[in-house]
Protein backbone atom coordinates (compact mmCIF):
# COMPACT_ATOMS: atom_id res chain seq x y z
CA UNK A 1 0.00 0.00 0.00
CA UNK A 2 1.23 3.48 -0.88
CA UNK A 3 0.17 6.43 1.24
CA UNK A 4 1.12 10.00 0.43
CA UNK A 5 1.06 13.32 2.30
CA UNK A 6 1.55 15.50 -0.79
CA UNK A 7 0.51 15.29 -4.45
CA UNK A 8 2.14 12.29 -6.11
CA UNK A 9 1.89 12.39 -9.90
CA UNK A 10 2.12 9.35 -12.18
CA UNK A 11 3.02 6.72 -9.58
CA UNK A 12 4.09 3.44 -11.18
CA UNK A 13 5.18 0.15 -9.67
CA UNK A 14 7.95 -1.34 -11.83
CA UNK A 15 7.16 -5.00 -11.27
CA UNK A 16 10.15 -6.06 -13.39
CA UNK A 17 12.33 -4.85 -10.50
CA UNK A 18 10.58 -7.33 -8.21
CA UNK A 19 10.60 -10.35 -10.50
CA UNK A 20 10.83 -10.79 -14.30
CA UNK A 21 7.47 -12.61 -14.28
CA UNK A 22 5.61 -10.24 -11.94
CA UNK A 23 2.65 -8.13 -13.09
CA UNK A 24 0.61 -5.38 -11.43
CA UNK A 25 -3.16 -5.09 -11.69
CA UNK A 26 -2.96 -1.39 -12.56
CA UNK A 27 -0.63 1.13 -14.13
CA UNK A 28 -0.10 4.83 -13.50
CA UNK A 29 -1.86 6.43 -10.52
CA UNK A 30 -2.02 9.98 -9.20
CA UNK A 31 -2.51 10.35 -5.45
CA UNK A 32 -3.86 13.45 -3.78
CA UNK A 33 -2.70 14.38 -0.27
CA UNK A 34 -3.99 11.79 2.20
CA UNK A 35 -4.97 9.22 -0.44
CA UNK A 36 -3.78 5.62 -0.48
CA UNK A 37 -3.35 3.11 -3.28
CA UNK A 38 -2.94 -0.64 -3.13
CA UNK A 39 -1.19 -2.44 -5.97
CA UNK A 40 -2.01 -6.11 -6.47
CA UNK A 41 1.09 -7.88 -7.77
CA UNK A 42 1.12 -11.43 -9.09
CA UNK A 43 3.95 -13.64 -10.27
CA UNK A 44 6.44 -13.00 -7.48
CA UNK A 45 6.95 -14.20 -3.95
CA UNK A 46 6.85 -12.19 -0.76
CA UNK A 47 8.14 -8.61 -1.09
CA UNK A 48 9.33 -6.51 1.86
CA UNK A 49 8.89 -2.73 2.10
CA UNK A 50 12.45 -1.86 1.12
CA UNK A 51 12.29 -3.96 -2.01
CA UNK A 52 8.88 -2.51 -2.93
CA UNK A 53 10.20 1.06 -2.56
CA UNK A 54 12.95 0.35 -5.10
CA UNK A 55 10.26 -0.65 -7.61
CA UNK A 56 8.16 2.50 -7.05
CA UNK A 57 8.76 5.42 -9.40
CA UNK A 58 6.83 8.62 -10.05
CA UNK A 59 7.05 11.83 -12.07
CA UNK A 60 7.67 13.86 -8.90
CA UNK A 61 10.63 11.73 -7.73
CA UNK A 62 13.49 13.71 -6.26
C-alpha positions, 0 to 999 in steps of 0.5 A: 500500500502506498500512502502520500502526504503530498501530491504524487503524480504518475506513480508506477510500480515497476514490477520487473524490478521485483521479478521478471514474471511479476505483473501489477493489476494497474498502471499509472496512478495519481494520489492526492494528499492523504490518499492511499493506493494498493497495488495487487502484484502477481507472479512474485513471492513475498516482497518486503517494504524496502524492495517494494520502494525500489520498484516504485517510481513517479514523475515527482521523484526527487 
